[in-house]
Amino acid sequence: MAVVSSFPPSTANDQAAANLGTNEPAFRIQPHNLDAEQELLGAILINNEAAMKVSGFLRPEHFFHEAHRRIYDATLTLIERGEIANPVTLKGYFERPAVRAQVGGPASLARLAAAATTVINAEDYAKVIFDLALRRELIGIGEGMVNRAYEPRVEQPATEQVEEAEQLLFKLADEGRSEGGFVSFKDSLKLSIEMIDAAHKKGGLSGVTTGLKDMDRMLGGMHPSDLVILAGRPSMGKTALVTNMAFNAAKAYFESGGKDGAPVAFFSLEMSSEQLATRILSEQTRIQSERLRRGEVSDDEFARELIPKSRLLEQVPFFIEDTGAISISLLRSRARRLKRTHNIGLIIVDYLQLVRGANSRRKGNRVQEISEVTQALKALAKDINVPVIALSQLSRAVESRDDKRPQLSDLRESGAIEQDADIVLFVFREEYYEMRKQPTEGTPEHVAWQEKMDRIQNLAEVIIGKQRHGPIGRVVLHFESAFTRF
């Protein structure tokens, strides 16, 4: 039922209403629905339980009419104090002359309550008001984008304006949800049982497979909403390992028809997409990547391995973004888009320290910027419900110890990374360090060194330094450096 406004409309509203009856309105009115606002306020005034249904997402500033904002704000204030909010208890707030001129006085509250039709539809009215408020904010962002584009600043390139606009839109999208709030234990328990059942059917794997059996056994796969940090010193094979894990997941998805694995989004900030594809091709064809780069491939290898494998691999849902020094806002925007278009189930970021924070132009605290990035990646993992694996560098402190195995304190800017991560993995290859200690040939030391090298050759350790859902420990893998294959 349409309700006639009890409040004095503004001059702009009067003019806009008059313009609606003409063929050529002087201006467009911002989207709003005064009837819905009044219906909701009336429902709340006759039954305060209606406020409990909507106060979780609807704020006073979402109302278009200033009077409605004031009434809703005062109503929530009383309810939060444990008092009844109705025309009688609110009377004192609206008897002052300045307020009466805007709101219309206590009589307007009584007319609101009398005109309310039902309490049942309160949440529907609130969602209409909320949606229209988002549209008005969207108009404001759009106008700001246009104005800034017309008045460019020398120190701010157009690409940065685009990122700034994306960040504003992302923030609006992040806040623009009326869903949320508490979930009953009954619903949480149902989700838990479904996860356990899925893990039981897949042989103990509750997350996305890594393609490495011992890793899957220790981790249970890579779980949705988890932030996984994979760290190591240079030349340990971080990128090789995460590429293997990611491609194994995408390949499993393709081969199982979507029953296992997941489509993958790979943000490669250090390597180009061609270099990454060459690594994967080397690993899958078992032709050395150096030979592939130089074109040292026989006609037989080309016909028997490269062509058939490349045709198979191009069907795998594996998407590479190789923009260097990408900002966290742009990364989130592109990940969300890929989630909508291709339903990605795993995100890789190679690597963490190359991602720019939202305020990277300000030369500030590097730890604070990394903290912003890790928090944003964790929020992204939860928001679109996929595991995010981010590679990270380690500090040089590792090199000064006799035992080079990394630990949590070795993470660069470790406080934020260690705190936000659900799982922290370290890649360690003792062979890398021992190769550089070779004694003089023919000496007893060289014999002992050679025996040790024979034991550790091609071995790599993945050390689980932190895991919220399971035990810490280590997994021993076989590493073929010629094919960058774990």
C-alpha positions in Angstrom: 0.0 0.0 0.0 1.4 3.4 -1.0 1.8 5.8 1.9 1.5 9.5 1.5 4.6 11.1 2.9 4.1 12.7 6.3 7.3 14.8 6.0 7.9 18.1 4.3 9.8 17.2 1.0 12.8 19.2 0.1 12.7 21.8 -2.6 14.8 19.5 -4.9 12.3 16.7 -4.4 9.4 19.0 -5.2 11.1 20.2 -8.4 12.0 16.6 -9.3 8.4 15.4 -8.7 7.1 18.3 -10.9 9.6 17.4 -13.6 8.3 13.8 -13.7 5.1 15.0 -15.3 7.0 16.7 -18.2 8.4 15.2 -21.3 11.9 16.6 -20.7 12.9 16.5 -17.0 15.5 19.0 -15.9 17.5 16.3 -14.1 17.4 12.7 -13.1 16.4 11.8 -9.5 18.7 9.5 -7.6 17.0 6.1 -7.1 14.9 5.9 -3.9 11.6 4.6 -2.6 9.9 6.7 0.0 7.0 4.3 0.3 9.3 1.4 1.2 11.1 3.6 3.8 7.9 4.6 5.4 6.4 1.1 5.4 9.6 -0.2 7.1 9.7 2.6 9.8 6.0 2.0 10.5 6.5 -1.7 10.9 9.4 -1.1 13.3 7.3 1.4 15.4 4.5 -1.0 15.9 6.7 -4.0 16.5 10.4 -3.5 17.5 11.2 -7.1 16.5 11.2 -5.9 12.9 14.3 -3.8 13.7 16.1 -7.0 14.8 15.6 -8.5 11.4 17.1 -5.6 9.4 19.6 -3.8 11.7 22.4 -6.3 10.8 22.8 -4.8 7.3 20.6 -1.6 7.2 22.1 1.6 8.5 20.6 5.0 8.9 22.6 6.4 6.0 20.9 3.9 3.6 17.7 5.9 3.9 17.1 8.5 1.2 15.0 11.0 3.2 16.8 12.8 6.0 13.8 12.6 8.3 13.7 8.8 7.8 17.4 8.6 8.7 16.8 10.5 12.0 13.8 8.3 12.9 15.6 5.0 12.2 18.7 6.2 14.0 16.7 7.2 17.1 14.7 4.0 17.0 17.8 1.8 17.0 19.4 3.8 19.8 16.4 3.1 22.1 16.1 -0.6 21.1 19.9 -1.1 21.7 19.4 0.3 25.2 16.7 -2.3 25.8 13.8 0.2 25.7 10.6 0.3 23.6 10.7 2.5 20.5 7.3 3.8 19.6 5.6 7.2 18.9 5.2 7.8 22.6 8.8 7.0 23.7 10.3 8.9 20.7 8.1 11.9 21.2 10.7 13.8 23.3 13.4 13.4 20.6 11.3 15.2 17.9 9.6 18.0 19.8 12.5 20.5 19.4 11.7 23.2 16.8 14.8 22.4 14.6 14.0 18.7 14.5 10.2 19.3 14.1 10.8 21.4 11.0 12.6 18.4 9.3 10.7 15.4 10.7 7.3 16.9 11.1 7.0 16.4 14.9 5.5 13.5 17.0 2.3 13.5 14.9 4.3 12.2 12.0 5.5 9.2 14.0 1.9 8.3 14.9 0.8 8.5 11.2 3.7 6.2 10.3 2.7 3.6 12.8 -1.0 3.9 11.8 -0.2 3.5 8.1 2.0 0.4 8.5 0.3 -2.6 6.8 2.4 -5.6 8.0 5.4 -6.6 10.0 6.0 -9.7 7.9 7.4 -7.8 4.9 9.9 -5.7 6.9 12.9 -7.5 5.7 11.8 -7.2 2.0 11.3 -3.5 2.4 14.8 -3.2 4.0 16.4 -5.0 1.1 14.7 -2.6 -1.3 16.1 0.4 0.6 19.5 -1.2 0.9 19.7 -2.0 -2.8 18.7 1.6 -3.8 21.3 3.0 -1.4 24.0 0.9 -3.1 22.8 2.2 -6.5 23.2 5.8 -5.2 26.7 5.0 -4.0 27.5 3.5 -7.4 26.4 6.7 -9.1 28.6 8.7 -6.7 31.6 6.4 -7.6 30.9 6.8 -11.3 30.6 10.6 -11.1 33.9 10.7 -9.2 35.6 8.5 -11.8 34.5 10.7 -14.6 35.5 13.9 -12.9 39.0 12.6 -12.0 39.4 11.3 -15.6 38.6 14.8 -17.0 41.1 16.4 -14.6 44.2 14.2 -14.7 47.1 14.7 -12.4 50.7 14.4 -13.7 51.7 12.2 -10.7 48.7 9.8 -11.2 48.7 7.8 -14.4 45.5 6.5 -15.9 46.3 2.9 -14.9 46.4 4.0 -11.3 43.0 5.7 -11.7 41.6 2.5 -13.0 43.0 0.6 -10.0 41.6 3.2 -7.6 38.2 2.8 -9.3 38.4 -1.0 -9.0 39.3 -0.7 -5.3 36.2 1.6 -4.7 34.0 -0.8 -6.6 35.5 -3.8 -4.7 34.8 -2.1 -1.4 31.2 -1.4 -2.4 30.8 -5.0 -3.5 32.3 -6.2 -0.3 30.0 -4.1 1.9 27.0 -4.5 -0.4 25.6 -7.7 0.9 22.5 -8.0 3.0 23.3 -11.6 3.7 25.6 -12.7 6.6 25.3 -12.8 10.3 25.1 -15.8 12.6 24.8 -19.4 11.3 23.0 -21.9 13.4 25.0 -24.9 14.7 22.6 -27.2 12.9 23.5 -25.6 9.6 27.3 -25.6 10.4 27.0 -29.3 11.5 25.4 -30.2 8.2 28.2 -28.6 6.2 30.8 -30.4 8.4 29.1 -33.8 7.7 29.0 -33.1 4.0 32.7 -32.3 4.0 33.5 -35.5 6.0 31.4 -37.6 3.6 33.2 -36.1 0.6 36.6 -36.8 2.2 35.4 -40.4 2.9 34.4 -40.9 -0.7 37.7 -39.5 -2.1 39.9 -41.6 0.2 40.6 -39.1 2.9 40.9 -36.1 0.7 38.6 -33.2 1.8 40.3 -30.5 -0.3 41.8 -29.9 -3.7 44.4 -32.5 -4.6 48.1 -31.5 -4.9 48.8 -34.6 -7.1 51.4 -35.6 -4.5 50.1 -38.5 -2.4 52.2 -37.9 0.8 51.3 -34.2 0.7 47.7 -35.0 0.3 47.9 -37.4 3.2 49.4 -34.8 5.5 47.2 -31.9 4.5 44.0 -33.6 3.4 44.3 -31.5 0.2 44.1 -27.8 -0.1 40.9 -26.6 1.7 38.5 -23.9 0.6 39.0 -20.5 2.4 42.5 -21.5 3.5 45.6 -19.2 2.9 48.6 -21.4 2.3 52.1 -19.9 2.4 54.8 -21.8 0.6 58.2 -20.4 1.5 61.9 -21.1 0.7 65.2 -19.6 -0.1 66.2 -19.0 -3.8 66.8 -22.1 -5.9 64.9 -24.4 -3.5 62.2 -24.9 -6.1 59.2 -22.9 -4.7 57.8 -22.0 -8.2 58.5 -25.5 -9.5 56.6 -27.1 -6.6 53.6 -24.8 -6.7 53.4 -25.1 -10.5 53.4 -28.9 -10.2 50.7 -28.8 -7.4 48.5 -26.3 -9.4 48.8 -28.1 -12.7 48.1 -31.4 -11.0 44.9 -30.0 -9.6 43.8 -28.5 -13.0 44.6 -31.7 -14.8 42.7 -33.9 -12.2 39.7 -31.6 -12.7 39.9 -32.1 -16.5 40.5 -35.9 -16.4 37.8 -36.5 -13.7 35.1 -34.4 -15.5 35.0 -32.0 -12.5 34.8 -34.6 -9.8 38.3 -34.0 -8.5 40.9 -31.2 -8.6 39.9 -27.6 -9.6 40.3 -25.0 -12.2 43.3 -22.8 -11.3 44.1 -19.1 -11.5 47.9 -18.6 -11.5 49.2 -15.0 -10.8 52.8 -15.2 -12.0 54.4 -11.9 -11.0 58.0 -13.1 -11.6 57.8 -15.3 -14.7 56.0 -14.7 -18.0 53.2 -17.0 -19.1 55.4 -18.4 -21.8 58.1 -19.3 -19.3 55.6 -21.0 -17.0 54.0 -22.9 -19.9 57.5 -24.1 -21.0 58.1 -25.4 -17.5 54.8 -27.3 -17.5 55.5 -28.7 -21.0 58.9 -29.9 -19.8 57.5 -31.5 -16.8 54.7 -33.3 -18.7 56.8 -34.4 -21.7 60.0 -35.1 -19.7 62.1 -33.1 -22.2 64.6 -30.7 -20.5 63.3 -27.2 -20.3 66.7 -25.9 -21.4 66.4 -27.9 -24.6 62.9 -26.6 -25.2 64.0 -23.0 -24.8 66.8 -23.5 -27.3 64.6 -25.4 -29.7 66.9 -28.5 -29.4 64.1 -30.9 -30.1 64.2 -33.7 -32.6 61.5 -34.2 -35.2 60.5 -37.4 -33.5 60.1 -35.7 -30.1 58.1 -32.9 -31.8 55.7 -35.4 -33.4 55.6 -38.0 -30.6 55.6 -35.8 -27.5 55.2 -32.1 -28.0 52.3 -31.9 -30.4 50.0 -34.6 -28.7 50.8 -33.4 -25.2 50.2 -29.7 -26.0 46.8 -30.5 -27.6 45.9 -32.4 -24.4 47.3 -29.7 -22.0 45.5 -26.8 -23.8 42.2 -28.3 -22.6 43.2 -28.1 -18.9 41.5 -25.2 -17.0 44.7 -23.4 -16.1 44.7 -19.6 -16.3 47.8 -17.5 -16.1 48.0 -13.7 -15.2 51.5 -12.5 -15.6 51.1 -8.7 -14.9 54.2 -7.6 -13.0 53.9 -5.8 -9.6 50.1 -6.2 -9.7 48.2 -4.4 -7.0 46.2 -6.4 -4.4 42.9 -4.6 -5.5 43.5 -5.6 -9.1 44.4 -9.1 -8.2 41.2 -9.5 -6.1 39.1 -8.0 -8.9 40.5 -10.4 -11.6 40.3 -13.4 -9.3 36.6 -12.6 -8.6 35.9 -12.3 -12.3 37.6 -15.6 -13.1 35.5 -17.2 -10.3 32.3 -16.0 -11.9 33.3 -16.9 -15.5 35.2 -20.2 -14.9 34.5 -21.2 -11.3 38.1 -21.4 -10.3 38.8 -23.6 -7.2 42.5 -22.7 -6.5 44.5 -19.4 -6.7 48.3 -19.2 -6.8 50.3 -16.0 -6.1 54.0 -16.2 -7.1 55.1 -14.4 -5.1 53.8 -12.4 -2.1 56.4 -9.7 -1.8 55.8 -8.6 -5.4 52.2 -7.7 -4.8 51.6 -4.0 -4.2 49.4 -2.9 -1.4 46.6 -0.4 -1.9 48.7 2.5 -0.5 52.0 1.5 -2.1 52.6 5.1 -3.3 53.1 6.1 0.3 56.7 5.2 1.3 55.8 3.6 4.6 56.3 0.5 6.6 57.0 -2.5 4.4 55.7 -4.9 7.2 52.5 -3.0 7.2 52.1 -3.3 3.4 52.7 -7.0 3.5 50.2 -7.3 6.4 47.6 -5.6 4.2 48.3 -8.0 1.3 48.2 -11.2 3.4 44.9 -10.0 5.1 43.4 -9.2 1.7 44.5 -12.7 0.3 42.9 -14.4 3.4 39.7 -12.4 2.9 39.7 -13.3 -0.8 40.1 -17.0 0.1 37.1 -16.8 2.5 35.0 -14.6 0.3 35.0 -16.8 -2.8 35.6 -20.0 -0.8 38.8 -21.3 -2.6 42.3 -22.1 -1.3 44.9 -19.4 -2.0 48.6 -20.5 -2.1 51.0 -17.6 -1.9 54.8 -18.0 -2.3 57.1 -16.1 0.1 60.7 -15.3 0.4 62.8 -16.2 3.5 65.2 -14.0 5.2 69.0 -14.5 5.0 69.0 -15.7 8.6 68.8 -19.2 7.3 72.2 -19.0 5.7 73.9 -18.2 9.0 72.8 -21.4 10.7 74.5 -24.8 10.5 71.1 -26.4 10.0 69.6 -24.6 7.0 66.1 -26.0 7.5 63.8 -23.0 7.6 61.4 -22.1 10.5 58.5 -19.7 11.0 60.8 -16.9 12.2 62.6 -16.9 8.9 59.6 -15.6 7.0 60.3 -12.1 5.7 57.9 -9.6 7.4 57.0 -12.8 9.3 54.5 -11.4 11.9 51.7 -10.7 9.5 52.3 -13.8 7.2 52.5 -16.2 10.1 49.4 -14.8 11.7 47.2 -14.8 8.7 48.2 -18.1 7.2 46.3 -21.3 7.9 49.2 -23.4 6.6 52.9 -22.6 6.3 55.0 -24.9 4.1 58.8 -24.6 3.6 60.7 -26.2 0.7 64.2 -27.4 1.6 66.8 -29.2 -0.5 69.9 -30.2 1.4 71.5 -31.3 -1.9 71.7 -27.6 -2.9 73.9 -26.6 0.1 76.0 -29.8 0.1 77.0 -29.4 -3.6 78.7 -26.1 -2.6 80.9 -27.9 0.0 82.7 -30.3 -2.3 86.2 -31.1 -0.8 89.3 -31.8 -2.8 89.0 -35.1 -4.8 91.0 -38.1 -3.5 90.7 -37.1 0.1 88.8 -39.0 2.9 86.5 -35.9 3.2 85.6 -36.2 -0.5 84.7 -39.9 0.0 82.4 -39.0 2.9 80.9 -36.1 1.0 80.2 -38.3 -2.1 78.5 -40.9 0.2 76.2 -38.1 1.6 75.5 -36.7 -1.8 74.4 -40.2 -3.0 71.9 -40.4 -0.1 70.4 -36.9 -0.6 70.5 -36.6 -4.4 67.2 -35.5 -5.9 65.5 -35.4 -2.4 63.5 -32.5 -1.3 61.7 -31.8 2.0 58.4 -30.0 2.4 58.3 -28.9 6.1 54.9 -28.2 7.5 55.7 -25.4 10.0 52.0 -24.5 10.7 48.7 -26.2 10.1 45.4 -25.1 11.7 43.6 -28.3 10.7 46.2 -31.0 11.3 49.7 -31.9 12.4 53.0 -30.3 11.6 55.8 -32.5 10.2 57.6 -33.1 6.9 57.0 -34.8 3.6 60.0 -36.1 1.5 59.6 -35.7 -2.3 61.7 -36.7 -5.3 62.8 -33.7 -7.4 64.0 -33.9 -11.0 65.6 -30.6 -11.6 66.1 -31.1 -15.3 62.3 -31.2 -15.7 61.4 -29.0 -12.7 59.3 -32.0 -11.6 58.4 -33.0 -8.0 
